[in-house]
Amino acid sequence: MSVLRSTRRGMLALGAAFLSAGPPLSIGVARAAPLPPVAVWKDAGCACCEDWIRHMREAGFSVMVSNSPDMAGVKQARGVPDSMWSCHTAVVDGYVIEGHVPADDVKRLLAERPAGKGLAAPGMPPSAPGMDQPGEPYSVMLFGASGAEVIYAQH
């Protein structure tokens, strides 16, 4: 019985010390702000586009997909320079994402908010997400900043 009393006293003393230490601490999991949705336009028959969409969803983005019979028109309407074209075009939080840009680069873009229209992985780089043929380096370009195209990331 004396062991029980001393344990209770110790617990009460610990509780009193915790309460006198100041305001309670918030204990829990830190939650990042939700990622903005991604709108994607693609050709209906493009399998690699579907693989990139899956990559984006796995990275936490919600993705809305529209099939378009006029991808050139989609790209022109969003100001994607011809030299940056790839197979699909997306828009996220005001930025254009052209082609197989990695989700981490999109997250970085959204965090840094650089001047520019968006990011592109020109052509269809074999090592890019959705293409998934490792071994070939490629660049992700920031376009539309003062008319220039600059390397944003290298993979």
C-alpha positions in Angstrom: 0.0 0.0 0.0 2.9 2.4 0.8 4.3 1.8 -2.7 0.9 2.8 -4.2 0.8 6.0 -2.1 4.3 7.0 -3.1 3.6 6.3 -6.7 0.4 8.5 -6.5 2.3 11.2 -4.7 5.0 11.1 -7.4 2.4 11.3 -10.2 0.6 14.2 -8.5 4.0 16.0 -8.1 4.8 15.4 -11.7 1.4 16.7 -12.8 1.7 19.8 -10.6 5.2 20.5 -12.0 3.9 20.1 -15.6 1.0 22.5 -14.9 3.2 25.1 -13.2 5.6 25.1 -16.2 3.4 27.5 -18.2 0.8 27.1 -20.9 0.3 23.6 -22.2 2.3 22.4 -25.1 0.6 21.5 -28.3 1.4 17.9 -29.0 0.5 16.5 -32.3 1.5 16.1 -35.9 2.4 19.2 -37.8 0.3 19.6 -40.9 1.5 21.3 -44.1 -1.0 23.4 -46.0 -2.8 21.3 -48.6 -1.3 21.4 -52.1 -3.3 23.3 -54.7 -5.1 21.2 -57.3 -3.5 20.5 -60.7 -5.5 20.8 -63.9 -4.0 18.6 -66.7 -4.8 18.6 -70.5 -3.6 15.6 -72.4 -4.2 13.5 -75.5 -6.7 10.7 -74.7 -4.3 8.0 -75.8 -1.2 9.0 -74.0 -0.1 6.4 -71.5 3.0 8.3 -70.2 0.7 11.3 -69.3 -1.3 8.9 -67.1 1.9 7.8 -65.4 2.9 11.4 -64.7 -0.6 12.1 -63.3 -0.1 9.1 -61.0 3.3 10.5 -59.9 1.7 13.8 -59.0 -1.1 12.1 -57.1 1.4 10.0 -55.2 3.2 13.3 -54.3 0.0 14.6 -52.7 -1.6 16.7 -55.5 -5.2 16.3 -56.5 -5.3 16.2 -60.3 -8.2 16.9 -62.6 -7.7 15.6 -66.1 -9.2 16.8 -69.4 -8.5 15.0 -72.7 -8.0 17.4 -75.6 -8.0 16.8 -79.3 -6.1 20.1 -79.8 -3.0 20.1 -77.6 -1.3 22.7 -79.7 -4.2 25.1 -78.9 -4.0 24.3 -75.2 -0.2 25.1 -75.1 -0.6 28.3 -77.2 -3.5 29.5 -75.0 -1.3 29.1 -71.9 1.8 30.8 -73.5 4.1 27.7 -73.6 7.0 28.5 -76.0 7.3 26.0 -78.9 10.8 25.1 -77.7 9.3 23.9 -74.3 6.5 21.7 -75.7 6.0 18.2 -74.4 3.0 15.8 -74.4 0.8 17.3 -71.7 0.1 20.7 -70.2 -1.0 21.5 -66.6 -1.8 24.5 -64.5 -1.3 24.7 -60.8 -1.9 27.8 -58.7 -1.4 30.1 -61.7 1.8 28.4 -63.0 1.9 26.3 -66.2 3.6 22.9 -66.0 4.6 21.6 -69.3 5.5 17.9 -69.6 7.1 15.5 -67.2 8.2 17.9 -64.5 8.9 16.1 -61.2 6.5 16.8 -58.4 9.3 18.0 -56.1 10.2 20.7 -58.6 6.5 21.8 -58.7 6.4 22.0 -54.9 9.6 24.0 -54.9 8.1 26.4 -57.6 5.0 26.9 -55.4 7.2 27.6 -52.3 9.6 29.9 -54.0 7.1 31.6 -56.4 9.7 32.9 -58.9 8.8 35.3 -61.6 7.9 33.3 -64.7 5.0 31.6 -66.4 5.9 28.1 -65.4 8.2 25.0 -65.6 8.8 22.6 -68.5 10.6 19.4 -69.1 10.9 19.9 -72.9 10.4 17.0 -75.1 9.9 13.7 -73.4 13.0 13.1 -71.2 13.3 9.3 -70.7 14.4 9.7 -67.1 11.5 12.0 -66.1 8.6 10.9 -64.0 6.1 9.1 -66.1 8.7 8.1 -68.6 10.6 6.1 -66.0 13.7 5.0 -68.0 16.5 6.0 -65.7 20.0 7.0 -66.7 19.6 10.0 -69.0 20.1 13.5 -67.4 17.6 16.2 -68.2 16.8 19.8 -67.2 13.6 21.4 -66.0 13.3 24.9 -67.4 11.7 28.0 -65.9 10.1 29.9 -68.8 8.3 33.2 -69.2 10.6 35.3 -66.9 11.4 38.4 -69.0 11.1 36.2 -72.1 14.0 34.1 -71.0 14.2 30.3 -70.4 16.5 29.3 -67.6 17.5 26.0 -66.0 15.4 25.6 -62.8 16.6 22.1 -61.9 18.8 19.3 -63.3 18.1 15.6 -62.8 
